[in-house]
Amino acid sequence: MRYIDAAREKQAYCVLVSSIALRSCPQTEQMRDSDSGVSFPAYREEMRKLAQREQILFVDMGLETAEHVRALNEEELAQIYRDEAHLLDCGAQIFAEKFIAALRKAPLAPGKEILIKL
């Protein structure tokens, strides 16, 4: 809440973004939802609730990236992840594009033009 309050004081537009999907492997299995593949599902759900309660935008990068990751084979995953959690430049570019696409389809309030131009 401290960050949200500080942003509001500065008249900034708040956006909460869930964690990206971890690479699918045995080491990350316990940190992912078995159905959706989303990493840190409890954290994601609390963030979603906070965004709803505070009426701020929530971008679900966990879901956006989990869908992408689940469609890849091991060789393709190795091209975007450095390890189980960290992206290579190529992966960062792909996920950044997914973030911009999610912003473009999100129901934005005032400031939409500024966000989209980023």
C-alpha positions as CSV (number, residue, x, y, z in Angstrom):
1,M,0.0,0.0,0.0
2,R,2.9,2.4,0.7
3,Y,3.9,2.3,-3.0
4,I,0.3,2.8,-4.2
5,D,-0.2,5.7,-1.8
6,A,3.1,7.3,-2.9
7,A,2.2,6.9,-6.6
8,R,-1.2,8.4,-6.0
9,E,0.4,11.4,-4.1
10,K,2.5,12.0,-7.2
11,Q,-0.6,11.6,-9.4
12,A,1.1,8.6,-11.1
13,Y,-1.0,5.9,-12.8
14,C,-0.6,2.7,-10.8
15,V,-0.3,-0.7,-12.6
16,L,0.2,-4.0,-10.7
17,V,2.0,-6.7,-12.7
18,S,2.2,-10.3,-11.7
19,S,5.4,-12.3,-12.0
20,I,6.2,-13.9,-15.3
21,A,6.1,-17.7,-15.7
22,L,9.1,-19.6,-14.5
23,R,10.7,-22.1,-16.9
24,S,8.8,-25.4,-16.7
25,C,11.1,-27.9,-15.0
26,P,11.1,-30.1,-11.9
27,Q,12.8,-27.4,-9.8
28,T,9.9,-24.9,-10.4
29,E,7.1,-27.4,-10.2
30,Q,6.1,-26.6,-6.6
31,M,6.0,-22.8,-7.4
32,R,3.5,-23.2,-10.3
33,D,-0.2,-23.8,-10.5
34,S,-0.6,-27.3,-12.1
35,D,-3.6,-26.3,-14.3
36,S,-2.6,-22.9,-15.6
37,G,1.2,-23.1,-15.3
38,V,1.2,-19.7,-13.6
39,S,4.1,-19.2,-11.2
40,F,3.4,-18.1,-7.6
41,P,-0.4,-18.5,-7.9
42,A,-1.2,-17.3,-4.3
43,Y,0.9,-14.2,-4.7
44,R,-0.8,-13.5,-8.1
45,E,-4.2,-13.9,-6.6
46,E,-3.5,-11.5,-3.7
47,M,-2.1,-8.9,-6.2
48,R,-5.3,-9.3,-8.3
49,K,-7.5,-8.7,-5.2
50,L,-5.4,-5.7,-4.2
51,A,-5.8,-4.2,-7.7
52,Q,-9.5,-4.8,-7.6
53,R,-9.9,-3.4,-4.1
54,E,-7.8,-0.3,-4.9
55,Q,-9.3,0.1,-8.4
56,I,-6.0,0.0,-10.2
57,L,-5.0,-1.9,-13.3
58,F,-3.7,-5.4,-13.0
59,V,-1.7,-6.9,-15.8
60,D,-1.6,-10.7,-15.5
61,M,1.8,-11.4,-16.9
62,G,1.8,-14.8,-15.1
63,L,-1.0,-16.0,-17.3
64,E,0.2,-14.2,-20.4
65,T,3.6,-15.8,-20.2
66,A,2.5,-19.2,-18.8
67,E,0.5,-19.8,-22.0
68,H,3.5,-19.0,-24.1
69,V,5.9,-21.1,-22.1
70,R,3.6,-24.2,-22.1
71,A,3.6,-24.1,-25.9
72,L,7.4,-24.4,-26.1
73,N,9.6,-27.5,-26.1
74,E,12.9,-27.7,-24.2
75,E,15.0,-26.4,-27.1
76,E,12.8,-23.4,-27.5
77,L,12.8,-22.7,-23.7
78,A,16.6,-22.7,-23.8
79,Q,16.5,-19.9,-26.3
80,I,14.5,-17.6,-24.0
81,Y,15.6,-18.6,-20.5
82,R,19.1,-18.3,-19.0
83,D,18.0,-20.6,-16.1
84,E,14.7,-21.5,-14.4
85,A,13.8,-17.9,-13.6
86,H,16.0,-15.5,-15.6
87,L,15.4,-14.5,-19.3
88,L,17.9,-14.1,-22.0
89,D,17.6,-10.9,-24.1
90,C,15.4,-12.8,-26.6
91,G,13.0,-13.9,-23.9
92,A,12.9,-10.4,-22.4
93,Q,11.9,-9.0,-25.8
94,I,9.1,-11.5,-26.2
95,F,7.7,-10.9,-22.7
96,A,8.0,-7.1,-23.1
97,E,6.0,-7.4,-26.3
98,K,3.4,-9.5,-24.4
99,F,3.3,-6.8,-21.7
100,I,2.6,-4.0,-24.2
101,A,0.0,-6.1,-25.9
102,A,-1.7,-6.7,-22.5
103,L,-1.6,-3.0,-21.8
104,R,-3.2,-2.2,-25.2
105,K,-6.2,-4.5,-24.5
106,A,-6.5,-3.4,-20.8
107,P,-9.3,-1.1,-19.7
108,L,-7.2,1.9,-19.0
109,A,-8.4,5.1,-17.4
110,P,-6.9,8.5,-17.9
111,G,-3.3,8.2,-19.0
112,K,-4.0,5.6,-21.6
113,E,-2.2,7.5,-24.3
114,I,0.9,7.9,-22.3
115,L,1.1,4.2,-21.4
116,I,0.6,3.0,-24.9
117,K,3.3,5.2,-26.3
118,L,5.9,3.6,-24.0
